[in-house]
């Protein structure tokens, strides 16, 4: 591939002229961008997804939609972007095919713990019409079992006592809205993997505000738009290898470079409080009902992804493509998606679910994406209740067994209890809610007690009873895993 002279030079506005002809770049006046969007959660996914849709709108000449990005937990992304004029590159790659563009729609990159006043002021600015968010499921202070605000969370308690200096996503949103002038419409677009994510965000922020300012809660409920949405794109976290690869392609260092898959999808409920970008001109689907798309994606893509992650971690398989290439794990994932999960979804009218499944499996096999199973395995106590448990409950009520989904659940519980792979390698479990569940499993006298103890853990499995016959199957799977590991379970 053609290289510029000095890969040690940093990507910048001035450096755009040094990029090769094959690299797309902003040709609009970045200095003329208005700040119409605030985004919470300035990670790779947003920058490879919603920001690209907005970039396409801006490139068509609508300069109202510059983005103020906000990092809530880690300053590294905002610092890297600030050092390169808030420019970054996105390379869409499948196998040897790749295309790269530099994105210019980002106007600012703030780190909330250090620049909280600027963040709140940006949300309060009447020119801001949209606040989008990608803060992961755990970023909304929701109790996964009750689906309500977790009022016992220490950060929520802090924010209720100190609403002007919030630390949570809900607190930051409420502080900005509280300061907004009346009559300035605002829409919050949640882009995280939660069922009815817009409705859920509205409920949680209203519950939060109601604890210290009932008038603010009623205002949010009555005036703020919260459309549901569904997002889809596989965006691995950056690695030293991916950053070096991007530098070679650009001929410049880009410490915020992203390498992702070509596929992208955004389905948005057309329920906005005020003006919005023409995202549909960039390929987004505006619809009256997002729920069928959301359920389909949560179960088929995210549900299978989680199963690949836990099976991959137990089998010492570093990436999703490694897991798909494994004869047992890959076959397990295919059966899980095509047999168990596909049968549990109600597809949008006229949608070819089988074709969607085969496209997903092809995407999972993409060897150009080093999507680590350890990354996907994070925060299982938040993800499992929305990705697997609804399908399991619905099926059990209908008297239907989902053998692969039950195996996936057993693998996850074994992953938590064992703490090491089948080869004895220590696992890095990144999930604040995991230890309480793992402790229950480890205290159990036998596999039957372990299954029952897990299903009684209401923070994950809810308060409703689970059928004894299901608990018995789960116990047998745990026994197989304990005695013979994942290979034994997936060979049956």
N, C-alpha and C positions, 0 to 999 in steps of 0.2 A: 504494500500500500504506500502511496506517496506521503512523505514526511516533510514537515517544515524543518528549518535548520536547527532549532534549539528547543528540544522537548522540556528543558528546564524552565523555560519562560512560562508564566502563569496566564491562563485564559483571562482576558479582560476586554473591555469595550474597544480599546485601541488595538488589541491583538486579533480582533475579528478579521481584520484585513489580511492577516497572515495565514488564515485557514485555507485549505485546499478547495478546489472547485467542487468536490464531491460532498462538502459539508454544508448543509443548509444553515442559515443564520438570520437573525432579525434584520429586516430592511425598512422597518418603520422607525419613527423618531421616538426613541425610548425616553428622551427628556420630556416629551409631551404626554406621557402616560399619566392618567388620573388614577387615584388609589380607590378602586371601587370594590375590591374583595379583600377580606382578611382571612387568612387560612391558619388554623390551629393544628400543629403537628407537622412540622416542616421536614418530614422524612422523605425517603426515596419514592415511596408510593405516590404521594401527592405530586411530586415533581415530575413523575413519569406518567401521570394520569390526568387529574383535573387541570393541572397547570398547562398541559399540552393542549387540551380542549380550549382553554382560555387563550393560549398563544395563537391558536388558529383564528379565533375571533378577532384578536388584536391585529393580527397580520392582515386581516381583511379591511382594516381601517377604523375599527371601533376602539378608540384609545381610552375609553372610560373604565377599562377593566384591568388595570394594573393590580398586582397582588402584593399585599403586605404579609409575608410569611412569619409565623411565630413558632419558635421552638420552646416547648414547655418544660423539658427535663434535661436536655443536653445541649451545651453551647457550641459543640464542635461544628455542626452543620451551618448554623448561622454565622459563625466566625469564618468558615471556609468560603461561604458565599459572599460575605462582605469584602473579603480580600480579593475577589475577582469580579467586582462591579455587579454582583448578584446574577451573573451569567453561569450557566452550567450546560453540559451536553447530555443528550439522551441518545443512546444507540440501541436500535431495535435489531435483535439478532436471532436467527434460527439457523443452526449449523454454520455454514460458511457465508451465508447471506447476511449482510448488515447494511444499515443506513443510519446516518447520524445527523442530528440537528442541534444547534445551540439555541437555547430558550432565553428570551429576553423579557417575558411578561412580569418577572419578579422585580418589584421596586425596592423592597427592603426585606431584611431578615433579622428579626428581633429575638432576643433571648429573654423570656418573660421574667425569670427570677431577678435579672439585672435591669430590665427595661420595662417593668410592669406598667408604669405610668404611660409610656408610649403605646403599649399594647391596648390598655383600656381606652386611651384617647382615640386610637385607630378604630376600634369598634364603635365608639361613641360618635365618630365623625359622620355627619349627615350624608357625605358623599359615599360612604360605605353602604352598599345595598345588599351585599352577600357576605356571610361568614360561613366558610366551609371547614370541615374538620376531619382529620384522620389521626386519632389518638389511641387507637386500638380499643377493643371492648372494655378493658379494665380502666380506660381513661375517663369513663363517665360516672364513676362512683356508684355503680349499680350493684345491688346484691343479686347474684345470678340466680338464686333460688326463688326469691320473692319478686324479682324484676323491678323492685322499687329502690328509691334512694337508700344507700347504705349509711344510715345516720350514725353508725358506730365507727365509721372510718375516721381515723385521727385527722386527716387533712380536711374532711368535710366539717368536722367539729371546729377546726381552726378557722375555716372560712365563715362559718355561721357567726363565730365570735368576732371575726375581723373581716367583714365583707368588703372593705376598701383595699385590703391587701391580700387578695385570694391566692391560693396555690393550686386549686383544682381547675379543670376545664369548665365545670359548671360555674364556679366562682368567678372566673375571668369573664365568661359570657354575661353573667348577671350584672357584674360591675360595669361592664361596657354599656349594656342595655339601660341600666339605671341612670347613667349619665347622658344618654341620648335624648335629644329634644323630641317632644311629642310631634307626631305628624311626619316623622322621617321613617318610611317603611324599611323593615329589615327582614331578611330571610336567612335562617340557619339551615345549611345543607350538610347533614351528617353523612359521611361516606365510609363509615365503618361497618363491619360485618355483623350487624344485629338485625333480627327480624323487625320489620316496621321501624327502621332506625330513626326516621323523622318523628314519628309519634312517640317513640321511646325517649328521644332527646327532649321533646316538649314536656313530657310528663316529669322527667327528672329535674329539669331546670326550674319548672314550676314548683315541684316539691321542695327543692332547695331554697328558692326565693321565699316561699311561704313561711319558712322557719324564722325569718328575720324581717321581712317586709311584705306583708300581705298585699299591699297595693301594687308592688312590683310584680308579684306572682300573677295577679289578675290581668295586669297589662301584658305580660308575656303571653298568657293564655289567649287573650283577645286579639292581640295586634301582630305578634311575631309569626312569620311563616316558617313552617317546618316540614317541607316535603320529604317523603320517603325516597330513598335512592338505592340503586344497586351498582356496584363498581366491580370491574373484573380486569385484571392484568397481573401477570406474574412478574414481580419486581424483586429480585434478590438483593440483599444488603451488599453494599460495596465491599470489596476485598482488595488487598494490595495488588493481587493479580489483575483484577478488573480495572483498577485505576491505571496500572501500567499499560494495559491493553488500550484503554481509552487515550492515554497520552500519546502512544505510538500512532494511533489513528488521527488524532487532532494535530499532532506536532506541537502541542502545548500541554502543560500540566493543568488538569482540572480535578481539584480535590473533592468536587461534588459530582463527579461523573457517574452516570447511571447506565447500566447495560441491562436490558429487559427483553421480553419477548415482543414480537410484532402485534399479537392480538391485543385488542383493547375494547372494552364495552362500558357504557355508562347509561343506565336507565334512570330517569328522574320523573317523579310525579310532578305534573304541571300545576303546582299549587304554591305560588310565590306571593309575597306580600306587596312587592313593588317591581321595579325593573330588574332585568336579569340579562346576562350575556346570551347571545343566540348560539348556545352550545349545540343545538341541533344542526347548525350549519357545519359543525366540526365532526358530526357523526353521532352525537348523543341522541338517545331516543326519549322524547317527552311523551308521557302516557298518563292516563287517568288512574292506573292501578299498577303499582310496582310489585305488589306482593307475590304474584306467581314467579316473576323473574328472581326475586330475592330468595324465595324458598328453594327454587331450583338451584341457584348458585351456591347457597349456603350448604345444601346437602350434597350436591354432586361434586362441586369443585372443592369447597372448603372441607367438607366431611371426608372426602377421599384423601385430600392433602394431609389432614391430621392423622389418618390411619397410616399413610406412607411415612409420616414423620416418626411416629412411635415404633412402627415395625422397623423402619430404617435405623433408628437409634439403637434398638435392641440387637439388630444384626450388624452394627458397625458400618452402616452405609451412609456416607457423608452427604450425598446430594439426592434430590428427588430423582434425577435421571439414573443415578446408581441404583436406587431402590426399584425403579421401573424395570431396569435391566436384570434384576435378580429374579431367577425363575419362580421362586416361591412368593416373594413379596410383590412382584409385578403382577403375577397371576391373581393373588389375593386382592390387590387394588382393583383390577379389572372386574372381578366377580362382585366385589363390594359395590362398585359404581353401577355396573350394567344390570345386576340382578337385584340386590337389596335396595339401594338408594333410588335407582330409577323408578322402581315400583312404588316408592313412597311419595313421589312428587306429583302435584297437579300442574301440568305445564300450561303456559299461556296458549290461548286459542291459536291453532294452526302452527305451533312451534314443533319442530322436529327434534324431540329430546334425544333420540338415539344418535342422530348426527352430531348433536351438541356433545354427547358423551364421548364419541370417538374423537372429536376435535380436542376435548379436554385431555384425553389419554395421549394424543399426539403432542400436545403442549408439554405434558409432564415428561415426555421422553426427550425433549430438546436438550442435547448435550452441551449447547453453548451457554446454558444458564446454570451457574453453580449455586442453585437454590438449596441451601443447607437444611437438612432435616432438623438440626438442632434449633435453627431459627423458627421453623414452623411449629416445633414442639412447645414453644413458649406459651405460658398462660393457659394451659389446658383446662384448669378449673373454671375459666371464663368461657372457653370455646366449646368444650364438650356439651354443656347444657343447651347450646343453640344449634350445634352442628349435628349431633347424634341423638340426644335424648328425646326430642319431639318425635322423630321418626320411630324410635323404639317404642315409646308409649303408645302412639297411634296404632302401631302394628300389633302390640300385645293386646290392646283393647279389642282389636278385630280378630284376635286369635291366630295371628300370622307370625311365624318365626322368621327372624332375619339373621341367619347363621353367621354371615360375614361381619355384620355390624356388631353382633354380640362378641365375636372374636376380637374385633378392633377395641371394644371397650375393655375386654380382659387384658389385652396387650398394654393398654394405657395404665390400668391399675397395677399390673406387674412392673411396668417401667417405673412408676412412683415408688412401689414398695421395695424393689430390688436396689435401685440406685446405681446399678451397673449393667452393662450390656451382657449378652449371653457369653461373650468372650472374656468377661471380667473387667473391661475398661470402665472407669468411673464415668458416670453421666453428669452433665451439667444441666440441672433442672432449674429453669428460670420461671418460677411461678409462685407468687406470694401466697396463694391459697393451697399449695400442694402439701405442705408439711402436715397440716391438720389431718388431711385425708390419708397421707402415707402413714402417719402414726397409728391411725385406726387399723390399717391393713397389717402393720407389723405387730401390733398387740394381739391380733387374732390367734386363737389356739390352733385353728385348722382352716382349710380353704373354704369350707361352708361358712364358718364364722366370718372370714374375711369378706366374702361376697355380701353377706348380710350387713356387716359393719359399713361397707362402702355404700350400699344402697340406702342405709339409714343416715348418711351424711347429708343433711338437708341443705347445706350451703351449696351443694352441687346437684344432688338428685331430687331436691324438693321434698315436700312433706307428704305427698301422696304415696300410698303403699305400692310396692312392686310385686308382681305375682311370684309366689314361691317357686313355681316351675321354672321361671326365668332365673331366679337366684340360684337354683340348682344347676342350671346349665352354665351360668357364670362361674360357679364354684368348680365345676369340672374343667373348664378352660383354665382357670387359675392353677389347678393341680397339674395339668399338662404342661403349662408354662414353667412352673416351679421345678418339675422333674426333668423336662426335656427341652425347655426353651422355646423360642419362637418357631424354630424349624419343626419341632414336634407338633405344635398347634396347627401350623399352616399345611402340614402334610396330611392332616386328617380330613 
